[in-house]
């Protein structure tokens, strides 16, 4: 499975459930899949292949961190103080 971030808002599009998907079940489609597979009648028997879940919009987060080289070469060349003042 490829995901570009954590699960976010639910969309109106559904898909067959795969392991690891958020379990946002579309109950009418799930029951309809079971009826189509097993025929009309009671009881309706659900199979793992029948589950339909809503897709979600994946959200990503990022952070930017300024890093300063604190090695002696920066200090000897006079670059350390200039790097600390940069904004």
PyMOL commands that set and color helices and strands:
alter all, ss='L'
color gray80, all
select helices_A, chain A and resi 27-38+48-50+72-76+80-85
alter helices_A, ss='H'
color red, helices_A
select strands_A, chain A and resi 6-16+52-59
alter strands_A, ss='S'
color yellow, strands_A
deselect
rebuild
show_as cartoon
